[in-house]
Amino acid sequence: MHEPPFQPRARSVIRRHLPVRERLRLARLASKKMVSILSALLCAAPLLYLLSVVLFAQP
């Protein structure tokens, strides 16, 4: 019983063998995560800007 050496690309290989439905589910989860991260950044940017303006405006 000889096992193949571990490859860093194992995830992509595993993903290729998944059924289409499972692949779509993974893609949807990843895009949801990206959307939430992007929206958090978009909300944080103006707040950080206002904070820096207030802090640097003080003498």
HELIX and SHEET records of a PDB file:
HELIX    1   1 ALA A   10  HIS A   17  1                                   8    
HELIX    2   2 VAL A   20  ALA A   57  1                                  38    
END                                                                             
